[in-house]
Amino acid sequence: MSTEEIIARHRKEKRDQVALITKMKKQGTKSTKKEIMKQCSLLEEELQARHKKELSEFKAENSADRGSKPADDEKNDAEAFSPERLLSMMSLEQEGTPSKSQGDLGVPKRKRNRQKDRLARREAAIREMQAAAAEEANLQTNFKEMELSNITQLCQVAHLEPYDIRPDGHCLFASIKDQLEQRHGIENISIQDLRSLAAGHIKDDPDTYTPFLFDEDTMKVRDINDYAHELQTTAMWGGDMEILALSKELDCPISVMISGRPTHLVNASGSKQELKLVYYRHAYGLGEHYNSLRDKSERKESCIVEQEEEEIVDDEESSS
């Protein structure tokens, strides 16, 4: 066997080993990574030691066959076929394979920090996603801003202003409670009282309210007694059905201002003063929301009266 054949075989074995190590690293998990790296290192060391041994044995055999050569020729052959020289040649000729001879020659090889690389790639991907989301958000219609702007214009025309109600699931009933205080002078009614009124009215008129209880997800009609019980005992959000029920119980119209639509009027035939609400779909983070609508002019007149009373008191104190 010639030197070239040995080097060619060693080169092929080295390529095969690189492929095997790469496969092992890819199949490894975070918990097995350390053990796999150790095994890979042992495989590399064993292969290098075997190659070095084979080259040394080949050199010894050739030296014995050429014992009659001159000293200079033997020296040149020794240098040409030394294990270090042949390993170096094999590493240089191998394409795409890191040179192991650098470690033998004492040249330090900087280890790649794979964890930092992964973090850097992840951060770059996050930044790219954030930039794409921001660009998409800029291109989309700002429904919240549009809704608030439309409601502000509607309120100006109607001389009304929204009174903020806490978005806690009771917003419809709290808005009606505020309207009863403002327009009917009823101050001794609670949110729970309104829930009970609505629940009782719904149970007593199943023909009117059962169609509201059809669930499109289950394709079934919900039991009206179960619904009324949940309405009365939990913070379940109220909607069109509860507005209709309370307008009947309170014998008054209830109007709901909605952005981009005509004002929705319920129980227009009610005999008592109309209660006024405003409905939001986009302005609040939790979703749908109701606020109470108070008369703007009445609040201004109240402020003027209070200011005049304060001025009169100041004049009396100064004159005395």
C-alpha positions, 0 to 999 in steps of 0.5 A: 500500500502506498502513502497516497492510498493511506492518506486517501483512506484516512481522508475518507474516514475523517469525512465520514466521522465529520458527518456522523458527529454533525448528525449526533449534534443535531439529534442531541437535546439540551439535556444530552448536549454535554454528553454528546460533545464529550463522545464527539471529542473522544471519537475525534481523538481515537481516529486521530490516534489510529491514523497517527499509529498507522502512519508511524507503522508505515514509516517504520516498514518503509525505513526497514526496506530502505536501510541501504539508502544514504543518510541524506535520503533517509533524512529526507524520507523521514521528514516527508513521511513523518506522522505529523507531516502526513497528518498535516497534508491530509488536513490541508487537502480535506475540503470543508473539514476543520484542521486538527493539526492546529491544535497539535501545533499549539495554535489556539482555536476560538470556541464558538458560543452557540448560546450567544448565537441563538440568543442573537438570532432570537432577538433579531427575529423578535425585532423583525416581528415587532417592526412588521407588527408596527408597520401593519398597525400603521396601515390598519384603521384606528377603529378606537380613534374613529369611534371616539371621534364619531361619538364626540361629534354625536354628543355635541349635536345632541348636547350630551356628554358621556359619564364614564362607568367602570368596565367591570361586567356591570357597566350596562346596569351601572349606566342605567342606575346613573340615568335613573338618578339623573332623569327620574330622581331615583337614588335608592336603586342598586345594580343588583336591584336592576339585575333582579328586575331584568332577570324576573321580567325575562323569566316571566315572558319566555315567548319574547326572550327565548329567541335571544337565547339561541347559541350559534356555537352549540346550535341550541337554545339555552334554558331561560331559567338558567340564563336568568339565574346567571344574570342575577347572581354573577357579573355577566354582561348585559346587552339588548335583551336586558335593555328591553327587559328594563325598559319594560319594567321601568316603563320608559324608552331607553336609547343607545347611541352607537358610532356609525349607526342611528341611535337605537331606541327601545320601548318608544311607547314608555310613559316615563322620561327616556334614559340615554346610553352610549355603546362602545365596541372598540374604545375599551380593551375588554370589548363592548362597553356602555356609558351613561349620557348626561345632559351637557347644558344642565351641568353647565347651568349647575356650574354657573349657579354654583359660581354665582352663589359663591360670588354672592357669599364672597360679596356678603363677607367683604361687605361685612 
